[in-house]
Amino acid sequence: QSVLTQAPSASGTPGQRVTISCSGSTSNIGSSSVNWYQQLPGTAPKLLIYSNNQRPSGVPDRFSGSKSGTSASLAISGLQSEDEADYYCAAWDDSLNGHLFGTGTKVTVL
Amino acid sequence: QVHLVESGGGVVQPGRSLRLSCAASGFSFGYYGMHWVRQAPGKGLEWVAVIWSDGSTKYYADSVQGRFTISRDNSRDTLYLQMNNLRAEDTALYFCARDTLAMSGRDIDYWGRGTLITVSS
């Protein structure tokens, strides 16, 4: 599978928990760490989670990541209006010798 | 702090060539691998190419293999993307991005703001 699959959209009300899934294969998620990026409207992507579950300095602890087998997940707890953005997973693919991005999930805060 | 500024974008006719540049500052450029990533209007992110810190290894997406060439000048802290035989489907915002390691390609941390390429007759 040469693509990382994400649901196109997710939504929640302020304060709720939202989970985004990323499905891959043994050649990418199954053998590499997963990163997550947040892209606010009209801006460049920003690293949100690295090495499956690590947060860079400055990223709120409301954001958490996990990985199991060939799938990964990003959870946003205590959803806030400023979390409305596109979210992408990413991983290296050993078969393609290339970087793969997920199809992207647009999170809407209702 | 890490600063990446892309330039060279514009409108170009199909079949023509264009070279993008990415000026890096705020870190030791020669110690990091670098990527190009693109995003077509209203679409998701698509990885284009990566080059290792010393320029010794390069990998490309199948969609650009044989048409695009990634290169770097560590003395000028600059990354390049030479794009030949451009097609309409190459129309996108092109981001320059830094890898976390010198010879990996596995993890992107910082991104530039991008430069827009429009391929149209």
Boltz contact constraints between the chains, C-beta under 6 A:
constraints:
  - contact:
      token1: [A, 35]
      token2: [B, 107]
      max_distance: 6.0
  - contact:
      token1: [A, 44]
      token2: [B, 111]
      max_distance: 6.0
  - contact:
      token1: [A, 44]
      token2: [B, 113]
      max_distance: 6.0
  - contact:
      token1: [A, 45]
      token2: [B, 111]
      max_distance: 6.0
  - contact:
      token1: [A, 47]
      token2: [B, 109]
      max_distance: 6.0
  - contact:
      token1: [A, 88]
      token2: [B, 45]
      max_distance: 6.0
  - contact:
      token1: [A, 92]
      token2: [B, 106]
      max_distance: 6.0
  - contact:
      token1: [A, 97]
      token2: [B, 59]
      max_distance: 6.0
  - contact:
      token1: [A, 98]
      token2: [B, 59]
      max_distance: 6.0
  - contact:
      token1: [A, 98]
      token2: [B, 61]
      max_distance: 6.0
  - contact:
      token1: [A, 99]
      token2: [B, 47]
      max_distance: 6.0
  - contact:
      token1: [A, 101]
      token2: [B, 45]
      max_distance: 6.0
  - contact:
      token1: [A, 103]
      token2: [B, 44]
      max_distance: 6.0
  - contact:
      token1: [A, 104]
      token2: [B, 44]
      max_distance: 6.0
